Amino acid sequence: MNIIPIDQNAPGRILVVDDEPLNRILLRDLLEFNGYSVLEAEDGLSALKIVQSGACDVVLLDVMMPGINGLEVCRRLKADLKTAAIPVLMVTALVESEQRHLGIDAGANDYLTKPIDRRDVILRVRNAVYAKHLYDKVQQDLDRLSELDKLQDNLTHMIVHDMRSPLMIVDWSYDFLLNEKALLNPKQSEYVAMGQSCCRELVEMVNSLLDISRMESGNMPLNRIPCDLLEIARKAVEPVALLALKKRLTLLVDGQTATVVADRDIMHRIFVNLLGNAIKFSPEDSTITVGITVAGGTLRATVTDQGCGIPPEYHTMIFEKFGQVDPRHKEQKHSSGLGLTFCKLAVEAHGGVIGIESEPGKGSTFWFSIPVYEAKGASQ
């Protein structure tokens, strides 16, 4: 995308809209004498076409015109995202406050009264042009940042995708060594197992990044089928049971049996991520509770730990990509910040919402809610 730098001191393009030719001539001569480029329109429809074509920076708009009056033209311009940022200066002989209020209500940026004061016109037009140029510069900067952000995401996706194959080969190599027990003594086997564990964490991070990228772009396929979320929650305990055992944690799953239309594998990963997060930040010999409740056609799942808790100002940030809260204790591990992002996008892809209830020193409850499945023909 070619970015054309904007000269903040460059003359602006002014559209003068008035059904009286003499008024247009007066304003045109004044503005052109001061270096502005001037376009003219004699009615509201013509003005709308010119502004929508992107040919002007500021509009001087007469209020009293036949057909579409100035107030209606202003409303239409401000209702259109393509033209809403273009300053509109209403030009009118009406000086009553009620008329000014109508113009402001229609979205006008400023007012000029007839008979016009030449210096007043030039100063107000100058300020309006400058504001429009600043807006255009900011918009260009935002477009450029968006473009760079897309390039960064594409590069990250390419690198992450290429990382998966080498990591899988490393994992298979660890498997080979662990299966050939004669090649390793107990201490070596311990180190190899540790390396494989770290390798699999990297594979999970890679998979999460790729899935997050697909969800953000709307390309993540979901195999939606009726499934029991309580059953899924219970099975999600199995992959994290060893981690919980090492910290002597108790994992409890209880609640109502409820059927939802969802991707079973994605829901399983949501619970595994939430449980893994709870285990990582839970103190030893504590309890983690998973609950399922149903009310008003909505299922609510919760994962509650007895950890150090999270201050309210971080409750939104932790769901952002790579968002983290600094550990409060040295023995706590850092996380990649990807698991909760995956959970958020996955829940939202199912038409649900996710959040957290937590405060320092009182543990955390991560929750999400999604609609309950209702079979066709079922009684309400």
C-alpha angles and dihedrals in degrees: 000000000000113000115205111205114235119229105220089204095050117118114261130234110244126196113206112200117190134129091218111084093205091056091051092049092050093051093041093054092046094049096043090050087058093051102264126136110234133206124184136213127180099199143025098259093053090048092053092052093050095047093046090053089063094240099132143051100200134021124215100198128191113219102209109061132138117255109007106020125214095262092057092046089052092049092052093048093050092046091057114079090211093060104022094098095055109105114241119203112193114218114202145147089218110103101174115120091234091061090050090050090053090053093048090047089053089055102260114163097207145351135238120189129213129269084049125227106224096214091045091053094050094047094048093045091048091053093046093050091048091051091050092049090050090050091050091049092051090047091051090050091050091049090050092049090049090051092049090047090054091049090051092049091049092049092047091049091050094048094045092048091051091048094061098071096051090046092052090052090051090050092051089049090054089049091052092051094047091050092051095067093170091066096058137051119220094266092050090048089054092053092046091050089050090051092049091050091053091045091054090050088056091049089052090050090051092049091048092051092050092046092047090051091051092048093048090053093043093243099115108115115221121203097207115196134150107273140164109249094197090057091048091051092052092050091048088066092068099070092050099038094099092051089051092048092055089059093037091241124166115226116201125186119186141143145090125330106244134172120221131175102240147124102277095206093048092049089049090053091049091057093043090052094047092046092046090051091049092049093049093056101034122104118241119275093022133123133249117198128199116197134185121196133169127208132159095353093308127109119214121197122191135189111195126188135179096230130130094283131230125263114244093245089067098048094098099035095058090067092054121097109278090358113154141171116221110253114254093211129045093230092060117098127234117240129213091242091232102103096067091043089055090049092051095050093043093051092047090049086060092052094258140117132233133201148146137245111201146128132182115286095010105080127242138273116201112195140179133182132203134171118277117240115251118193116230112265093022115142116256 
